[in-house]
Amino acid sequence: MPAVDRLSKLPDVPLLHIMSFLTTKDVVTNTCILSKRWENFWTGATSLIFDSHEFNDDLKFMKFVDNVLAKRQNLNLDTFKLVWDNNTSTFEAAERWLAHAVKAKPRVLILITSGDDVYLEFSDDVFMCESLEELKLSTTFSGGFYTLKPKSVKLNGLKKLEISSDINLDDDFMKKLMRGSPILEELILECKFEGLSIISSQSIKNLIVYCSANDKFEISIRSLLSLYIENAVPGRISCKNLVSLVEACISVDHCLYDGSGTLLNGLSNAEELHFDHIETVDMFEKELPNCPTFYNLKEMNCHVASFYPVARFLQHAPNLEKLTLRYYFGCDYSYRHEREVYFSCEKLKMVEICYASLEEARDGMKLLSYNKDMPNDVELKLTRL
């Protein structure tokens, strides 16, 4: 039976949707050989994905992108993505491509660039593109950090923003961003925060922040549902007004502590908490006495080096239903056999202890013995790592 080309018989809309999952190089160089219909079909593509890793050198890459942009139909874009490890001395071509993309009113704009001693400077037009729903900016270069300083921000349709690599965010940018992005729901930040004192919003629901030891700022977002903080230094990162918080995952920067902030206080409305490196005992000793009770907390999952800081926290979580302990030997050896710390969790339904040695398992069991109101029907699960 002869082969039947069913793909080419599909209507334009599903074909263009299929093409959106391919890089533009694949679309241009491979589909045009399929049949007469495909020869220039790519010019109607509404998703453009340019990746310099598919080319042997920058000159070939730049020539290809210029050629595609010159020949494509004058249509609005759904997605424009540029990934360029630049070996030239300028991003002038990228600035030109970016201007072309912004004029085409994209829904998604992703810019990931790197250079030895140059960086892509994001134009003001990017921050005035009201068609955008999703924006990702990442630029890496050897000269340090590039501070975003748009004259104004008007991203009325933006729902998701991700900023990473060698980019610095300060209060000036953050204020403009929040004023100009009224429906922003998801914010992911893995960058520099020099000059930033607060992240505040009326719309953000999901916040992911990757910190460093020197970062010190406040998070105050009444609409926030989910919070993830990586490498937070307790005492330097403060959380306030998180009245809608449902879930938080906090990775603490090992044994560091700077006692001027209030990280725990703002988490008191959460229903689910995940802690990493919970052996930072000073945080619990100094912050918990001033914290409200965690009445909403139903589930807690934490990596621990000893039971003591967990017991201190559980004194403030009377309605906990599920507790998961994942043991590892961290820096808090002095608390492995600490004084008795009693708590009351009478609604506890399940406890899982993940351990690598019998000593760790016994440590977890010892923690449970300090629950003054341990239910008789609590489910205990021991999982060896």
C-alpha beads as a LAMMPS data file, in Angstrom:
LAMMPS data file: protein, C-alpha beads

385 atoms
384 bonds

1 atom types
1 bond types

-500.0 500.0 xlo xhi
-500.0 500.0 ylo yhi
-500.0 500.0 zlo zhi

Masses

1 110.0

Atoms # bond

1 1 1 0.000 0.000 0.000
2 1 1 1.503 3.385 -0.992
3 1 1 2.264 5.857 1.797
4 1 1 -0.367 8.520 2.377
5 1 1 0.661 12.056 3.375
6 1 1 -2.112 12.733 5.880
7 1 1 -0.112 15.462 7.638
8 1 1 -0.067 17.762 4.616
9 1 1 -3.834 17.418 4.273
10 1 1 -4.472 18.948 7.682
11 1 1 -5.877 22.504 7.809
12 1 1 -3.469 25.385 8.412
13 1 1 -4.354 25.961 12.068
14 1 1 -3.407 22.507 13.429
15 1 1 -0.314 22.416 11.212
16 1 1 0.899 25.740 12.577
17 1 1 0.219 24.488 16.090
18 1 1 2.362 21.411 15.432
19 1 1 5.141 23.619 14.078
20 1 1 5.110 25.678 17.272
21 1 1 6.723 22.757 19.126
22 1 1 9.762 22.778 16.809
23 1 1 12.676 25.168 16.673
24 1 1 12.497 27.568 13.760
25 1 1 15.586 25.977 12.184
26 1 1 13.817 22.617 12.078
27 1 1 10.701 24.210 10.632
28 1 1 12.507 26.156 7.896
29 1 1 15.119 23.599 6.832
30 1 1 13.197 20.344 7.218
31 1 1 9.528 20.951 6.417
32 1 1 10.122 22.687 3.088
33 1 1 11.249 19.402 1.498
34 1 1 8.028 17.566 2.345
35 1 1 5.867 18.882 -0.492
36 1 1 5.053 21.994 -2.526
37 1 1 2.598 23.112 0.152
38 1 1 5.353 23.151 2.786
39 1 1 7.875 25.158 0.761
40 1 1 6.867 28.536 2.198
41 1 1 4.335 27.411 4.752
42 1 1 6.733 28.296 7.596
43 1 1 6.400 32.006 6.776
44 1 1 3.008 31.922 8.496
45 1 1 4.398 30.500 11.721
46 1 1 3.292 32.362 14.832
47 1 1 5.964 30.830 17.068
48 1 1 9.626 31.616 16.455
49 1 1 12.268 29.739 18.441
50 1 1 15.873 30.669 17.657
51 1 1 18.670 28.733 19.373
52 1 1 22.312 29.474 18.597
53 1 1 23.324 26.007 19.805
54 1 1 21.975 24.628 16.519
55 1 1 24.605 26.534 14.530
56 1 1 28.380 26.240 14.197
57 1 1 29.089 29.950 14.488
58 1 1 27.392 33.246 15.298
59 1 1 27.537 34.631 11.766
60 1 1 25.494 31.724 10.370
61 1 1 23.053 32.078 13.238
62 1 1 22.601 35.833 12.733
63 1 1 22.159 35.416 8.977
64 1 1 19.511 32.737 9.529
65 1 1 17.494 34.839 11.997
66 1 1 17.654 37.913 9.752
67 1 1 16.468 35.855 6.788
68 1 1 13.530 34.345 8.683
69 1 1 12.348 37.696 10.038
70 1 1 12.622 39.282 6.595
71 1 1 10.533 36.585 4.897
72 1 1 7.891 35.782 7.515
73 1 1 4.381 37.106 6.981
74 1 1 3.294 40.245 8.786
75 1 1 1.407 38.349 11.491
76 1 1 1.192 38.713 15.234
77 1 1 3.340 36.299 17.217
78 1 1 2.271 33.865 19.867
79 1 1 5.816 33.061 21.030
80 1 1 9.235 34.550 20.399
81 1 1 12.167 32.747 22.017
82 1 1 15.827 33.657 21.587
83 1 1 18.642 31.560 23.053
84 1 1 22.051 32.970 22.109
85 1 1 25.478 32.160 23.498
86 1 1 27.114 35.141 21.872
87 1 1 30.755 34.914 20.771
88 1 1 30.733 38.290 19.037
89 1 1 31.374 41.641 20.682
90 1 1 27.855 43.030 20.418
91 1 1 24.184 42.197 20.830
92 1 1 23.166 44.759 18.219
93 1 1 21.513 42.085 16.072
94 1 1 19.519 40.773 19.037
95 1 1 18.272 44.264 19.810
96 1 1 17.023 44.492 16.223
97 1 1 15.293 41.109 16.434
98 1 1 13.741 42.044 19.724
99 1 1 12.293 45.221 18.244
100 1 1 10.771 43.132 15.436
101 1 1 9.264 40.702 17.946
102 1 1 7.723 43.385 20.139
103 1 1 6.039 44.988 17.128
104 1 1 4.435 41.609 16.384
105 1 1 2.658 41.700 19.784
106 1 1 3.811 38.348 21.195
107 1 1 1.966 36.536 23.962
108 1 1 5.168 34.861 25.206
109 1 1 8.630 36.411 25.086
110 1 1 11.696 34.424 26.227
111 1 1 15.196 35.909 26.039
112 1 1 18.166 33.833 27.236
113 1 1 21.536 35.288 26.287
114 1 1 25.134 35.117 27.434
115 1 1 28.408 36.741 26.411
116 1 1 31.934 36.998 27.728
117 1 1 31.956 40.752 28.251
118 1 1 28.670 41.968 26.742
119 1 1 25.018 41.617 27.673
120 1 1 21.696 42.122 25.976
121 1 1 20.183 45.359 27.239
122 1 1 16.430 44.911 27.304
123 1 1 14.809 47.906 25.668
124 1 1 11.999 49.941 27.192
125 1 1 9.713 48.557 24.477
126 1 1 9.832 45.140 26.178
127 1 1 8.346 46.622 29.335
128 1 1 5.641 48.419 27.361
129 1 1 4.432 45.363 25.418
130 1 1 0.839 45.018 26.595
131 1 1 0.227 41.818 24.619
132 1 1 2.616 39.836 26.823
133 1 1 1.208 37.200 29.164
134 1 1 4.535 35.498 29.891
135 1 1 8.015 37.050 29.983
136 1 1 11.384 35.452 30.764
137 1 1 14.613 37.474 30.880
138 1 1 18.049 35.976 31.434
139 1 1 21.412 37.461 30.507
140 1 1 24.831 36.329 31.657
141 1 1 28.157 38.087 31.200
142 1 1 31.507 38.272 32.970
143 1 1 31.277 41.944 33.903
144 1 1 28.988 41.593 36.929
145 1 1 25.305 42.482 37.141
146 1 1 23.068 44.481 34.824
147 1 1 20.372 46.526 36.595
148 1 1 17.011 46.746 34.866
149 1 1 16.106 50.422 34.553
150 1 1 13.130 50.870 32.222
151 1 1 11.644 54.358 32.106
152 1 1 8.207 52.880 32.613
153 1 1 6.420 49.517 32.821
154 1 1 3.081 48.870 31.164
155 1 1 2.461 45.120 31.037
156 1 1 -1.282 45.043 31.565
157 1 1 -1.649 41.469 30.296
158 1 1 1.359 39.927 32.036
159 1 1 0.603 36.882 34.206
160 1 1 4.032 35.240 34.567
161 1 1 7.484 36.824 34.886
162 1 1 10.828 35.071 35.310
163 1 1 14.105 36.963 35.764
164 1 1 17.406 35.165 36.259
165 1 1 21.192 35.184 35.878
166 1 1 23.264 38.389 35.994
167 1 1 20.371 40.808 36.377
168 1 1 19.904 43.080 39.372
169 1 1 16.526 44.218 40.679
170 1 1 16.175 47.237 42.944
171 1 1 13.255 49.061 44.556
172 1 1 12.841 51.410 41.601
173 1 1 12.291 48.567 39.155
174 1 1 10.085 46.602 41.555
175 1 1 7.785 49.565 42.157
176 1 1 7.411 50.187 38.418
177 1 1 6.821 46.499 37.796
178 1 1 4.073 46.158 40.362
179 1 1 2.315 49.360 39.247
180 1 1 2.518 48.353 35.609
181 1 1 1.571 44.665 35.939
182 1 1 -1.863 44.675 37.579
183 1 1 -2.682 40.980 36.923
184 1 1 0.751 39.435 37.478
185 1 1 0.204 36.055 39.186
186 1 1 3.541 34.204 39.079
187 1 1 6.964 35.713 39.773
188 1 1 10.225 33.735 39.615
189 1 1 13.432 35.520 40.624
190 1 1 16.932 34.022 40.504
191 1 1 19.072 37.113 40.278
192 1 1 20.725 39.905 42.282
193 1 1 18.725 41.993 44.764
194 1 1 21.090 44.864 45.471
195 1 1 19.038 47.924 46.389
196 1 1 15.857 45.912 46.951
197 1 1 14.089 46.286 50.290
198 1 1 10.625 44.869 49.582
199 1 1 8.614 42.696 47.200
200 1 1 5.029 43.866 47.460
201 1 1 2.064 43.146 45.211
202 1 1 -1.726 43.089 45.112
203 1 1 -2.008 40.248 42.574
204 1 1 0.854 37.735 42.836
205 1 1 -0.275 34.228 43.807
206 1 1 2.938 32.241 43.328
207 1 1 6.399 33.536 44.257
208 1 1 9.716 31.704 43.806
209 1 1 12.887 33.430 45.032
210 1 1 16.479 32.171 44.959
211 1 1 18.514 34.081 47.533
212 1 1 22.162 34.548 48.449
213 1 1 23.745 35.165 51.847
214 1 1 23.795 38.958 51.442
215 1 1 20.167 39.378 50.383
216 1 1 17.957 41.218 52.846
217 1 1 14.405 42.216 51.979
218 1 1 10.775 41.871 52.978
219 1 1 8.016 39.934 51.221
220 1 1 4.581 41.461 51.738
221 1 1 1.907 40.043 49.401
222 1 1 -1.646 39.640 50.684
223 1 1 -2.741 37.661 47.605
224 1 1 0.091 35.101 47.830
225 1 1 -0.952 31.426 47.830
226 1 1 2.372 29.667 47.289
227 1 1 5.877 30.702 48.391
228 1 1 9.234 29.068 47.631
229 1 1 12.466 30.551 48.989
230 1 1 15.824 28.933 48.241
231 1 1 18.883 29.590 50.435
232 1 1 17.185 32.085 52.708
233 1 1 19.228 33.396 55.621
234 1 1 16.830 33.440 58.573
235 1 1 16.703 36.859 60.105
236 1 1 17.489 38.634 56.841
237 1 1 14.364 37.646 54.883
238 1 1 11.107 38.861 56.421
239 1 1 7.581 37.750 55.537
240 1 1 4.580 39.910 56.414
241 1 1 0.903 40.150 55.486
242 1 1 0.781 36.718 53.802
243 1 1 -2.850 36.350 54.833
244 1 1 -3.814 34.075 51.895
245 1 1 -0.812 31.756 52.089
246 1 1 -1.599 28.065 51.566
247 1 1 1.807 26.466 50.974
248 1 1 5.405 27.520 51.652
249 1 1 8.700 25.766 50.991
250 1 1 11.716 27.327 52.701
251 1 1 15.282 26.211 52.096
252 1 1 17.373 27.701 54.893
253 1 1 20.997 28.598 54.226
254 1 1 22.559 25.978 56.485
255 1 1 23.610 27.300 59.916
256 1 1 23.605 31.005 59.158
257 1 1 21.376 33.295 61.184
258 1 1 20.952 37.062 61.267
259 1 1 18.428 37.896 63.937
260 1 1 16.950 41.092 62.494
261 1 1 14.192 39.621 60.313
262 1 1 10.995 37.640 60.841
263 1 1 10.806 34.777 58.391
264 1 1 8.499 32.496 60.375
265 1 1 5.985 35.127 61.420
266 1 1 4.630 35.623 57.934
267 1 1 4.112 31.894 57.376
268 1 1 1.582 31.461 60.178
269 1 1 -1.456 31.208 57.860
270 1 1 -0.042 28.340 55.785
271 1 1 -1.772 24.979 55.575
272 1 1 1.365 23.193 54.369
273 1 1 5.019 23.915 55.215
274 1 1 8.205 22.394 53.846
275 1 1 11.500 23.193 55.559
276 1 1 14.991 22.354 54.361
277 1 1 18.033 22.596 56.662
278 1 1 15.815 23.034 59.684
279 1 1 18.835 22.628 61.979
280 1 1 19.111 26.419 62.103
281 1 1 17.977 26.348 65.726
282 1 1 18.475 30.055 66.410
283 1 1 15.639 30.882 64.018
284 1 1 13.181 28.851 66.072
285 1 1 14.538 29.973 69.436
286 1 1 14.365 33.686 68.627
287 1 1 11.444 33.996 66.208
288 1 1 8.876 31.495 67.514
289 1 1 8.142 33.301 70.819
290 1 1 6.876 36.279 68.791
291 1 1 4.944 34.224 66.239
292 1 1 1.205 33.644 66.260
293 1 1 0.048 30.038 66.524
294 1 1 -0.003 28.118 63.225
295 1 1 -3.667 27.132 63.574
296 1 1 -4.135 26.402 59.832
297 1 1 -1.110 24.132 59.499
298 1 1 -2.153 20.611 58.501
299 1 1 0.999 19.214 56.899
300 1 1 4.706 19.713 57.616
301 1 1 7.630 18.202 55.725
302 1 1 11.190 18.908 56.806
303 1 1 14.816 17.871 56.446
304 1 1 16.327 17.729 59.912
305 1 1 19.580 16.959 61.709
306 1 1 17.885 16.484 65.094
307 1 1 14.398 16.480 66.548
308 1 1 14.844 19.490 68.837
309 1 1 14.006 22.369 66.412
310 1 1 11.047 20.375 65.076
311 1 1 9.687 19.903 68.599
312 1 1 10.061 23.636 69.249
313 1 1 8.054 24.373 66.131
314 1 1 5.364 21.794 66.890
315 1 1 4.597 23.656 70.101
316 1 1 3.022 26.231 67.748
317 1 1 1.169 23.790 65.431
318 1 1 -1.715 22.262 67.433
319 1 1 -3.779 21.160 64.409
320 1 1 -1.060 19.330 62.492
321 1 1 -2.317 16.171 60.768
322 1 1 0.706 14.910 58.796
323 1 1 4.401 15.144 59.699
324 1 1 7.267 13.966 57.483
325 1 1 10.845 13.945 58.788
326 1 1 13.727 13.396 56.396
327 1 1 16.889 12.914 58.398
328 1 1 20.428 13.890 57.519
329 1 1 23.395 14.821 59.653
330 1 1 23.824 18.570 59.251
331 1 1 25.669 21.129 61.336
332 1 1 23.533 20.980 64.475
333 1 1 25.167 18.079 66.306
334 1 1 24.945 19.859 69.673
335 1 1 21.151 19.468 69.680
336 1 1 20.943 15.790 68.797
337 1 1 20.327 14.821 72.451
338 1 1 18.744 17.997 73.741
339 1 1 16.542 18.574 76.751
340 1 1 12.946 17.422 76.718
341 1 1 10.616 19.594 74.628
342 1 1 6.930 18.701 74.928
343 1 1 4.211 19.672 72.457
344 1 1 0.571 18.824 71.820
345 1 1 -0.618 17.628 68.403
346 1 1 -3.791 15.701 69.164
347 1 1 -5.027 15.714 65.549
348 1 1 -1.942 14.002 64.157
349 1 1 -2.981 11.251 61.725
350 1 1 0.246 10.253 60.002
351 1 1 3.977 10.459 60.717
352 1 1 6.605 9.384 58.193
353 1 1 10.242 9.099 59.234
354 1 1 12.726 8.812 56.378
355 1 1 16.085 7.662 57.743
356 1 1 19.447 6.291 56.691
357 1 1 20.500 4.709 59.998
358 1 1 18.804 3.146 62.994
359 1 1 20.052 6.043 65.118
360 1 1 18.080 8.450 62.952
361 1 1 14.977 6.276 63.206
362 1 1 15.291 6.186 67.002
363 1 1 15.719 9.982 67.002
364 1 1 12.425 10.368 65.150
365 1 1 10.651 7.987 67.471
366 1 1 11.991 9.958 70.435
367 1 1 10.445 13.107 68.976
368 1 1 7.018 11.438 68.904
369 1 1 7.347 10.478 72.550
370 1 1 7.194 14.175 73.465
371 1 1 3.716 14.573 71.982
372 1 1 1.573 14.838 75.113
373 1 1 -1.611 14.126 73.149
374 1 1 -0.490 11.488 70.684
375 1 1 -3.605 9.855 69.138
376 1 1 -3.846 6.098 69.511
377 1 1 -4.644 5.577 65.821
378 1 1 -1.793 7.634 64.330
379 1 1 -0.239 5.935 61.296
380 1 1 3.535 5.569 61.551
381 1 1 5.580 4.950 58.415
382 1 1 9.318 4.224 58.525
383 1 1 11.104 4.669 55.184
384 1 1 14.758 3.760 54.828
385 1 1 16.672 6.036 52.452

Bonds

1 1 1 2
2 1 2 3
3 1 3 4
4 1 4 5
5 1 5 6
6 1 6 7
7 1 7 8
8 1 8 9
9 1 9 10
10 1 10 11
11 1 11 12
12 1 12 13
13 1 13 14
14 1 14 15
15 1 15 16
16 1 16 17
17 1 17 18
18 1 18 19
19 1 19 20
20 1 20 21
21 1 21 22
22 1 22 23
23 1 23 24
24 1 24 25
25 1 25 26
26 1 26 27
27 1 27 28
28 1 28 29
29 1 29 30
30 1 30 31
31 1 31 32
32 1 32 33
33 1 33 34
34 1 34 35
35 1 35 36
36 1 36 37
37 1 37 38
38 1 38 39
39 1 39 40
40 1 40 41
41 1 41 42
42 1 42 43
43 1 43 44
44 1 44 45
45 1 45 46
46 1 46 47
47 1 47 48
48 1 48 49
49 1 49 50
50 1 50 51
51 1 51 52
52 1 52 53
53 1 53 54
54 1 54 55
55 1 55 56
56 1 56 57
57 1 57 58
58 1 58 59
59 1 59 60
60 1 60 61
61 1 61 62
62 1 62 63
63 1 63 64
64 1 64 65
65 1 65 66
66 1 66 67
67 1 67 68
68 1 68 69
69 1 69 70
70 1 70 71
71 1 71 72
72 1 72 73
73 1 73 74
74 1 74 75
75 1 75 76
76 1 76 77
77 1 77 78
78 1 78 79
79 1 79 80
80 1 80 81
81 1 81 82
82 1 82 83
83 1 83 84
84 1 84 85
85 1 85 86
86 1 86 87
87 1 87 88
88 1 88 89
89 1 89 90
90 1 90 91
91 1 91 92
92 1 92 93
93 1 93 94
94 1 94 95
95 1 95 96
96 1 96 97
97 1 97 98
98 1 98 99
99 1 99 100
100 1 100 101
101 1 101 102
102 1 102 103
103 1 103 104
104 1 104 105
105 1 105 106
106 1 106 107
107 1 107 108
108 1 108 109
109 1 109 110
110 1 110 111
111 1 111 112
112 1 112 113
113 1 113 114
114 1 114 115
115 1 115 116
116 1 116 117
117 1 117 118
118 1 118 119
119 1 119 120
120 1 120 121
121 1 121 122
122 1 122 123
123 1 123 124
124 1 124 125
125 1 125 126
126 1 126 127
127 1 127 128
128 1 128 129
129 1 129 130
130 1 130 131
131 1 131 132
132 1 132 133
133 1 133 134
134 1 134 135
135 1 135 136
136 1 136 137
137 1 137 138
138 1 138 139
139 1 139 140
140 1 140 141
141 1 141 142
142 1 142 143
143 1 143 144
144 1 144 145
145 1 145 146
146 1 146 147
147 1 147 148
148 1 148 149
149 1 149 150
150 1 150 151
151 1 151 152
152 1 152 153
153 1 153 154
154 1 154 155
155 1 155 156
156 1 156 157
157 1 157 158
158 1 158 159
159 1 159 160
160 1 160 161
161 1 161 162
162 1 162 163
163 1 163 164
164 1 164 165
165 1 165 166
166 1 166 167
167 1 167 168
168 1 168 169
169 1 169 170
170 1 170 171
171 1 171 172
172 1 172 173
173 1 173 174
174 1 174 175
175 1 175 176
176 1 176 177
177 1 177 178
178 1 178 179
179 1 179 180
180 1 180 181
181 1 181 182
182 1 182 183
183 1 183 184
184 1 184 185
185 1 185 186
186 1 186 187
187 1 187 188
188 1 188 189
189 1 189 190
190 1 190 191
191 1 191 192
192 1 192 193
193 1 193 194
194 1 194 195
195 1 195 196
196 1 196 197
197 1 197 198
198 1 198 199
199 1 199 200
200 1 200 201
201 1 201 202
202 1 202 203
203 1 203 204
204 1 204 205
205 1 205 206
206 1 206 207
207 1 207 208
208 1 208 209
209 1 209 210
210 1 210 211
211 1 211 212
212 1 212 213
213 1 213 214
214 1 214 215
215 1 215 216
216 1 216 217
217 1 217 218
218 1 218 219
219 1 219 220
220 1 220 221
221 1 221 222
222 1 222 223
223 1 223 224
224 1 224 225
225 1 225 226
226 1 226 227
227 1 227 228
228 1 228 229
229 1 229 230
230 1 230 231
231 1 231 232
232 1 232 233
233 1 233 234
234 1 234 235
235 1 235 236
236 1 236 237
237 1 237 238
238 1 238 239
239 1 239 240
240 1 240 241
241 1 241 242
242 1 242 243
243 1 243 244
244 1 244 245
245 1 245 246
246 1 246 247
247 1 247 248
248 1 248 249
249 1 249 250
250 1 250 251
251 1 251 252
252 1 252 253
253 1 253 254
254 1 254 255
255 1 255 256
256 1 256 257
257 1 257 258
258 1 258 259
259 1 259 260
260 1 260 261
261 1 261 262
262 1 262 263
263 1 263 264
264 1 264 265
265 1 265 266
266 1 266 267
267 1 267 268
268 1 268 269
269 1 269 270
270 1 270 271
271 1 271 272
272 1 272 273
273 1 273 274
274 1 274 275
275 1 275 276
276 1 276 277
277 1 277 278
278 1 278 279
279 1 279 280
280 1 280 281
281 1 281 282
282 1 282 283
283 1 283 284
284 1 284 285
285 1 285 286
286 1 286 287
287 1 287 288
288 1 288 289
289 1 289 290
290 1 290 291
291 1 291 292
292 1 292 293
293 1 293 294
294 1 294 295
295 1 295 296
296 1 296 297
297 1 297 298
298 1 298 299
299 1 299 300
300 1 300 301
301 1 301 302
302 1 302 303
303 1 303 304
304 1 304 305
305 1 305 306
306 1 306 307
307 1 307 308
308 1 308 309
309 1 309 310
310 1 310 311
311 1 311 312
312 1 312 313
313 1 313 314
314 1 314 315
315 1 315 316
316 1 316 317
317 1 317 318
318 1 318 319
319 1 319 320
320 1 320 321
321 1 321 322
322 1 322 323
323 1 323 324
324 1 324 325
325 1 325 326
326 1 326 327
327 1 327 328
328 1 328 329
329 1 329 330
330 1 330 331
331 1 331 332
332 1 332 333
333 1 333 334
334 1 334 335
335 1 335 336
336 1 336 337
337 1 337 338
338 1 338 339
339 1 339 340
340 1 340 341
341 1 341 342
342 1 342 343
343 1 343 344
344 1 344 345
345 1 345 346
346 1 346 347
347 1 347 348
348 1 348 349
349 1 349 350
350 1 350 351
351 1 351 352
352 1 352 353
353 1 353 354
354 1 354 355
355 1 355 356
356 1 356 357
357 1 357 358
358 1 358 359
359 1 359 360
360 1 360 361
361 1 361 362
362 1 362 363
363 1 363 364
364 1 364 365
365 1 365 366
366 1 366 367
367 1 367 368
368 1 368 369
369 1 369 370
370 1 370 371
371 1 371 372
372 1 372 373
373 1 373 374
374 1 374 375
375 1 375 376
376 1 376 377
377 1 377 378
378 1 378 379
379 1 379 380
380 1 380 381
381 1 381 382
382 1 382 383
383 1 383 384
384 1 384 385
